[in-house]
């Protein structure tokens, strides 16, 4: 039993070690292909022995795990506003109206969202930040979207759009998807804010504090990472 306690204590010391500790970091699926790997690569230039537990999910799920102590930090959108959380807005990302490449709007570069009022939409499920943003933007444009399909992954939605099953409001893809056209939305202003969040009063280990400082230093450059 004492040997087990000793191993547990050693694991705690290792996770808190400034040079080689661990960070539990959550982020949105859409930030996984490019943004997060590049952030970690840059951070590890100065902190090569810090280890990461990486968790991908939608924003509300990540915030619940942050509050529960399962995550040290997370990138979320929309940026939460709650007294028990510390947050910092890091980036603003333009959203696009994604349509099939044979769609009536596909030859356009820019569209008003109201021009898609009669279309079937494919969206993320309720509870996802992008679903809330989609509903809000459509309301600003003067209509309630007619939801044809709901999913959990942005790239799955792009596949549904490519198959001609609807249109979608989405952030830019990591890799261009054949069969769709991504249109700039001129009105309303279609963006999502991305921020880093942490639990107020939660004791930070040196590796977590170092990674949080690094993320705060990426304000305005997060998506260019």
Secondary structure, DSSP 8 states (H G I E B T S, - for coil): -HHHHHHHHHHHHHHH-TTT-EEEEEE-GGGIIIIIHHHHHHHHHH-TT-EEEEEE--HHHHHHHHHTTS-SEEEESS----TTEEEEEEEEEEEEEEEETTSTTTT-SEEEGGGGTTSEEEEE-TTSHHHHHHHHHHHHTT---EEEEEES-HHHHHHHHHTTS-BEEEE--SS--TTEEEEEEEETT-EEEEEEEEETT----HHHHHHHHHHHTTTTTGGG-
